Amino acid sequence: MRAAFGERFDVPAGYLDTASIGIPTHTTGEATEEAVRRWRAGADRAPDFDEPVSVARRAWAELVGVPAHRVAISASVSQLVSLVAAGLPDGSRVLVAGGEFTSVSFPFAVRPGLSVTEAAPDALLSTVAGHDLVAVSVVQSADGRVLDVAGLLAAARAAGARVLLDVTQAAGWLPLRLDGADWVVGASYKWLLAPRGAAWLATSEEAMAATVPVAANWYSGDDPWQTVYGLPLRLAGDARRLDLAPVWLAQVGAAAALPWLAGLDASAVRAHCVGLANELLRGLGRPAGDSAIVSLDLDRGAAARLAAAGVRAAVRAGRTRLSFHLYNTADDVRLVLDALA
């Protein structure tokens, strides 16, 4: 058991794979287990989950710096990005980063009538002109590259383009204030340390009108418990009109994890996570970076030594990816350096 930032984590030494799956706090795990116990005992009513949904929605809004009434819920990022793709006029030109996580790019690529172009990450800002929408992750999944958000928003304004940002690999360790983006989307189960099955989409007031509730359902109604049967259509007036029905257990976990994360000193969290990543880079004789994710080009022998030492990492785009979060310590760095020595 490790303690960090006022919480406890049942995480093993060498766990450096938060970019794949985050480890819950003790409190989050207990809340989720209690929800399962109540489920097994038949102790819940469906409306009991409205409060966790609301708590998690408000906390995610705080983490990304947007008003809660502009946040919709879903189970996955691709579901929410698809609502944006559905609202684009035929002929719209969409720009994505080369090697972008496909939950961001595929919803646009699959929709007939759209033109989707990839640009090298280094050339993304200089390629915005001539496009109607830029869709990109704030932190790239494959290698941890951090986006120049301010630069992108400025380039998009100059070009008359809208911007969709995915914060799945950023929210939870990187301080964010993204009210200037048209859409912001993110999932729960990595750096936010909640169960898989919760995701959120923030829209600007203008962009909300261009986002199509193609999966309109009872939970997106103006009063979910009065819109379960019959016509006419009566959707909520704010971003809840885009809601998909919640995955209850995931929302219970998110309601425990996200308010705690939102209450931390975001600068201190970033300093901890990036500091450990840079300690590893320095130990390998490499320049410091600005990300909590480190991507290394290792031969099979080195990767095998990491696994044998108990280091949990991932392989993405042919490289070994290590990611540092609140529960990691200098001991994890030493474990990697010793294995690679």
Secondary structure as the mmCIF struct_conf table of DSSP 4:
data_model
#
loop_
_struct_conf.conf_type_id
_struct_conf.id
_struct_conf.beg_label_comp_id
_struct_conf.beg_label_asym_id
_struct_conf.beg_label_seq_id
_struct_conf.end_label_comp_id
_struct_conf.end_label_asym_id
_struct_conf.end_label_seq_id
STRN STRN1 ARG A 2 ALA A 4
TURN_TY1_P TURN_TY1_P1 PHE A 5 GLY A 6
STRN STRN2 GLU A 7 PHE A 9
TURN_TY1_P TURN_TY1_P2 ALA A 13 GLY A 14
STRN STRN3 TYR A 15 TYR A 15
STRN STRN4 ASP A 17 ASP A 17
TURN_TY1_P TURN_TY1_P3 THR A 18 SER A 20
HELX_LH_PP_P HELX_LH_PP_P1 GLY A 22 THR A 25
HELX_RH_AL_P HELX_RH_AL_P1 HIS A 26 ARG A 40
TURN_TY1_P TURN_TY1_P4 ALA A 41 GLY A 42
HELX_RH_3T_P HELX_RH_3T_P1 ALA A 46 PHE A 49
HELX_RH_AL_P HELX_RH_AL_P2 ASP A 50 VAL A 64
TURN_TY1_P TURN_TY1_P5 GLY A 65 GLY A 65
HELX_RH_3T_P HELX_RH_3T_P2 ALA A 68 ARG A 70
STRN STRN5 VAL A 71 SER A 74
BEND BEND1 ALA A 75 ALA A 75
HELX_RH_AL_P HELX_RH_AL_P3 VAL A 77 ALA A 86
TURN_TY1_P TURN_TY1_P6 GLY A 87 GLY A 87
BEND BEND2 LEU A 88 LEU A 88
HELX_LH_PP_P HELX_LH_PP_P2 PRO A 89 PRO A 89
TURN_TY1_P TURN_TY1_P7 ASP A 90 GLY A 91
STRN STRN6 ARG A 93 ALA A 97
TURN_TY1_P TURN_TY1_P8 GLY A 98 GLY A 99
HELX_RH_AL_P HELX_RH_AL_P4 THR A 102 ALA A 109
TURN_TY1_P TURN_TY1_P9 VAL A 110 VAL A 110
BEND BEND3 ARG A 111 ARG A 111
TURN_TY1_P TURN_TY1_P10 PRO A 112 GLY A 113
STRN STRN7 SER A 115 ALA A 119
HELX_RH_3T_P HELX_RH_3T_P3 PRO A 121 ALA A 123
TURN_TY1_P TURN_TY1_P11 LEU A 124 LEU A 124
HELX_RH_3T_P HELX_RH_3T_P4 LEU A 125 THR A 127
TURN_TY1_P TURN_TY1_P12 ALA A 129 GLY A 130
BEND BEND4 ASP A 132 ASP A 132
STRN STRN8 LEU A 133 SER A 137
BEND BEND5 VAL A 138 VAL A 138
STRN STRN9 VAL A 139 VAL A 139
TURN_TY1_P TURN_TY1_P13 SER A 141 ASP A 143
HELX_LH_PP_P HELX_LH_PP_P3 ARG A 145 ARG A 145
STRN STRN10 VAL A 146 VAL A 146
HELX_LH_PP_P HELX_LH_PP_P4 LEU A 147 LEU A 147
HELX_RH_AL_P HELX_RH_AL_P5 VAL A 149 ALA A 159
TURN_TY1_P TURN_TY1_P14 GLY A 160 GLY A 160
STRN STRN11 ARG A 162 ASP A 166
TURN_TY1_P TURN_TY1_P15 THR A 168 TRP A 173
BEND BEND6 LEU A 174 LEU A 174
TURN_TY1_P TURN_TY1_P16 ASP A 179 GLY A 180
BEND BEND7 ALA A 181 ASP A 182
STRN STRN12 TRP A 183 ALA A 187
BEND BEND8 SER A 188 LYS A 190
TURN_TY1_P TURN_TY1_P17 TRP A 191 LEU A 192
BEND BEND9 ARG A 196 GLY A 197
STRN STRN13 ALA A 199 THR A 203
HELX_RH_AL_P HELX_RH_AL_P6 GLU A 205 MET A 208
TURN_TY1_P TURN_TY1_P18 ALA A 209 ALA A 210
TURN_TY1_P TURN_TY1_P19 VAL A 214 ALA A 215
HELX_RH_3T_P HELX_RH_3T_P5 TRP A 218 SER A 220
STRN STRN14 GLY A 221 GLY A 221
BEND BEND10 ASP A 222 ASP A 223
TURN_TY1_P TURN_TY1_P20 PRO A 224 GLN A 226
BEND BEND11 VAL A 228 TYR A 229
BEND BEND12 LEU A 231 PRO A 232
HELX_LH_PP_P HELX_LH_PP_P5 LEU A 233 LEU A 233
STRN STRN15 LEU A 235 LEU A 235
BEND BEND13 GLY A 237 ASP A 238
HELX_RH_3T_P HELX_RH_3T_P6 ALA A 239 LEU A 242
HELX_LH_PP_P HELX_LH_PP_P6 ASP A 243 PRO A 246
HELX_RH_AL_P HELX_RH_AL_P7 TRP A 248 ALA A 262
TURN_TY1_P TURN_TY1_P21 GLY A 263 GLY A 263
BEND BEND14 LEU A 264 LEU A 264
HELX_RH_AL_P HELX_RH_AL_P8 ALA A 266 GLY A 283
TURN_TY1_P TURN_TY1_P22 LEU A 284 GLY A 285
BEND BEND15 ASP A 290 ASP A 290
BEND BEND16 ALA A 292 ALA A 292
STRN STRN16 ILE A 293 LEU A 296
HELX_RH_AL_P HELX_RH_AL_P9 ARG A 300 ALA A 308
TURN_TY1_P TURN_TY1_P23 ALA A 309 GLY A 310
STRN STRN17 ARG A 312 ARG A 312
STRN STRN18 ALA A 314 ARG A 316
TURN_TY1_P TURN_TY1_P24 ALA A 317 GLY A 318
STRN STRN19 ARG A 319 SER A 323
TURN_TY1_P TURN_TY1_P25 LEU A 326 TYR A 327
HELX_RH_AL_P HELX_RH_AL_P10 ALA A 330 LEU A 340
#
